[in-house]
Amino acid sequence: MTKIEPRFEDGGPIVIAGLRERYTPETQGDIPSLWKRLAPHLGRIPGQVDHVAYGVVSNMEGADGGFDYMAGVEVSQAGALADGFVSLAIPAHRYAVFVHGGHVATMKDTIAAIWNEWLPASGYQTSTMPGLLERYGEGFNPGTGLGDIEVWVPVQK
């Protein structure tokens, strides 16, 4: 496997609004359907800040290996949201930022390399909120599943 190395960034507090579901290792393949449900709302979410989307992984504790996954966008404040939408305030963190160079479908491989290879050797520990952020920048093409994807892992020494 190619050795992955991050850059480090200080991220301020942000509020993400979107759709959230609970997944297990057996059901995580259903995450793309959450993004398909969100897609018609992109650019029309009240207070949306820019054209960057986030996948937020949280609540990873539990014997079943389950986690909450939220597909959303940054908003200026948690205001009135459409039915089914939730908001999540993420505090300021120091992040290890990893570029994902492949197709979005192979994101699990990048995350596994971070968790199983980089993190144990790094001397860093992760925060629990969020567990990690997938950042889909303005150069991400949802039609091809390629371009401008990063994984942001909150870290502390």
N, C-alpha and C positions, 0 to 999 in steps of 0.2 A: 504494500500500500504506500502511496505517496505521503511523505511527511507533511502535515498541515501546520502552518504557523499563522497565528492571528496578528492583527494590529489591535491596539487598545484605544478605546474611546470612552470619554465621560459623557454619559447620556443624562440629560435633565429629566425631571418628572414629565410624564406624558399621560394622556387619557386616550384609550383606544375604545372605539364603539364598533360593534359588529354582532356577529352570530356566534354562539358558543354551544358546544356539545361535549359530552364525556365519551372518551374512546378507550379501548383496551388494545393490547397488541393484536388481538384477533379482528378488531373492527377499524383499526387506524387506516385501512385502505379505503374507508368511506369518507375521509377528509376532503377529497376533491368535490364531493357533492355539497359540502358546506360552502365551499368557494363558489360553486355554481349558483347556490341560493343567494349569495351575497352580491354576485356580479351585477345584476340589474340595478342595484342601489348605489354602486360606486359613483362618486361625483355628486350624489344627491343626499348624502347623509348630513343632517344638520350640523353645522360647525366644522365640516371636514376641512383639514388644514392644507393638504397637498394631494399629490397623486401617488403616494407611497402606500402600499398595503402591508399589513403585518399578520403573521400567524403567531399567536401567543400560546405557549405551552405552559401550563401551571397545574398545581395540585397533583404532583406526580407521586406523592406518597400513597401507600396502599399495597396490600399483598397481591392484588390482581394485576399490577403493572399498568393500571389505568392512569389517565391524565385528562385534564380539560384542555380543549383546543378552541381558540377563538380566532376567527377570520375577521379582520376589521381594518379600520383606518384611524389615524390620529384625528382627534377632534379638539376644538379649542376649549370645550367644557362638556361635561356630561349633562346635556339638556334633554329636551323632549325627543325621544327616539320612537321609531316605528315599532309596532307590536312584534315581539320576538327578539328585538335587539336589546343588547346589554352594553354596559360600559365598564371599563376596568381602569382604575388609576394605578399606574406603575411608577414607583418612586425612582428618584435619581440613583444611578448605578455606574460603576466602572464596568465596562464590557470588554470581553475578548471577542473580536469580530473576525469571522471566518468567511472568505469568499467561497461560494458554492459555484463551481465552474460547469456543472453539467445540467442535465434536464431536471426539472422540478421533481419528477418521479423518483430520482435517485437521492433526494434530500436525506432520506433515512440513513444512507451510507455515510454522508458527511457528518451527520449528527452522531452516529455510532463511532466514527473515528475521533470526534471531539471527546465524547464521553469515555470511550474505552482506551484511547491512546494518549491524546494530548493532555486531558485533565489530570489523570493520575500522575503523569510525569512533570506537570507544570509547577507544582507547589501552590496552586490556587485552589480555593474552594468555591462552590457556587452558592448563590443566594436561592431562596425558595420562591421568590416572587419577583419577576416571573422565573420559571424554570429556564426558558430561553425564548428568544424572539426570532422568527423568520422575517426578514425584511425584503420585500419585493419592491425594488426601486422603479423609477420612471422608465428605465431601460428594459424592464421585464416585459416579455411578450407572452400574454396568456395563450395566444393561439399556437405558439411553438413550444411553450413551456421553458424557454431559454432566456438568459440575459439578466444581469443586475439582481442577483439573489445573494443575500448574506445571512449568516446565522450569528446572532448576538447573544452571548452567554454572560450573564452577570457574574462577576468574580470578585473575590477578596482574598488577601493573603492570610 
